[in-house]
Amino acid sequence: MMDRTDALTVCGTRQLSPVPWNQDGCHGFDVQVCEDVPTFDEGIIRRALLRSSLACEDVAGLSRTINRELWGIGYVALVLSDAANHLVVVEVSMSRG
């Protein structure tokens, strides 16, 4: 069984506050931003994640929905999930393309 504190954690990231998302058996998703993301963009990233959470009803579409929101502001996301424990982690980094 995964421990929520170290579930799906990636080195070189910082934790933001979780985004509420009561869909697909989850109560929200954890958010991590890579070290290449400046702290002054955290607010705009969080707003994009909140919009995505309202538009998506399942984990399968969450990655596509989040990346559509983030692409316009120069970021991409990796959505990691553990369906058995209903854990979702979104890792945001700078766009490489």
C-alpha positions as CSV (number, residue, x, y, z in Angstrom):
1,M,0.0,0.0,0.0
2,M,1.3,3.5,-0.9
3,D,1.9,6.1,1.7
4,R,0.3,9.4,0.5
5,T,3.3,11.4,1.7
6,D,5.7,9.8,-0.8
7,A,3.2,8.5,-3.4
8,L,4.3,9.2,-6.9
9,T,6.9,11.9,-5.7
10,V,9.6,13.0,-8.1
11,C,12.9,14.6,-7.1
12,G,13.5,18.2,-7.9
13,T,9.9,19.3,-7.4
14,R,8.0,21.5,-5.0
15,Q,4.6,20.8,-3.6
16,L,1.6,23.1,-4.2
17,S,-1.7,22.9,-2.4
18,P,-3.9,20.1,-3.7
19,V,-6.8,20.8,-6.1
20,P,-10.2,19.6,-5.1
21,W,-11.7,17.1,-7.6
22,N,-14.5,14.9,-6.5
23,Q,-14.5,12.6,-9.6
24,D,-13.6,9.1,-10.4
25,G,-13.3,8.0,-6.8
26,C,-10.8,10.8,-5.9
27,H,-11.2,13.8,-3.6
28,G,-8.6,15.9,-5.3
29,F,-5.2,15.7,-6.8
30,D,-1.8,16.7,-5.5
31,V,0.2,19.2,-7.5
32,Q,4.0,19.3,-7.9
33,V,5.9,21.8,-10.0
34,C,9.4,21.1,-11.3
35,E,12.3,23.3,-10.4
36,D,12.2,25.0,-13.8
37,V,8.8,26.6,-13.0
38,P,9.2,30.1,-11.5
39,T,7.3,30.7,-8.2
40,F,5.5,33.7,-9.7
41,D,3.7,31.5,-12.1
42,E,2.2,29.2,-9.5
43,G,-1.0,31.2,-9.2
44,I,-1.8,31.1,-13.0
45,I,-0.9,27.4,-13.0
46,R,-3.3,26.7,-10.1
47,R,-6.1,28.6,-11.9
48,A,-5.5,26.5,-15.0
49,L,-5.7,23.3,-12.9
50,L,-8.9,24.5,-11.2
51,R,-10.5,25.1,-14.6
52,S,-9.4,21.7,-15.8
53,S,-10.8,20.0,-12.7
54,L,-14.2,21.5,-13.4
55,A,-14.2,20.3,-17.0
56,C,-13.1,16.7,-16.5
57,E,-15.0,13.8,-15.0
58,D,-12.4,11.0,-15.1
59,V,-8.7,10.4,-14.7
60,A,-8.4,9.2,-18.3
61,G,-9.3,12.6,-19.7
62,L,-7.6,14.6,-17.0
63,S,-4.2,14.7,-18.6
64,R,-5.5,15.9,-21.9
65,T,-7.7,18.5,-20.2
66,I,-4.9,19.8,-18.0
67,N,-2.4,20.0,-20.8
68,R,-4.8,21.9,-23.0
69,E,-5.1,24.5,-20.3
70,L,-1.4,24.7,-19.5
71,W,-0.1,24.7,-23.1
72,G,-1.4,28.2,-23.7
73,I,0.7,29.5,-20.8
74,G,3.9,27.6,-21.7
75,Y,3.6,24.6,-19.4
76,V,3.0,20.9,-19.7
77,A,1.8,18.3,-17.1
78,L,2.4,14.7,-16.4
79,V,-0.6,13.1,-14.7
80,L,0.3,10.1,-12.6
81,S,-2.4,8.0,-11.0
82,D,-2.7,5.0,-8.7
83,A,-6.3,3.8,-9.4
84,A,-6.2,1.3,-6.6
85,N,-5.6,4.0,-3.9
86,H,-7.5,6.8,-5.8
87,L,-4.3,8.9,-5.8
88,V,-3.6,11.4,-8.6
89,V,-0.5,13.6,-8.8
90,V,0.0,16.3,-11.5
91,E,3.6,17.3,-12.2
92,V,3.9,20.6,-14.0
93,S,7.1,21.7,-15.9
94,M,8.1,24.1,-18.6
95,S,7.1,23.3,-22.2
96,R,9.9,21.8,-24.2
97,G,8.5,22.5,-27.6
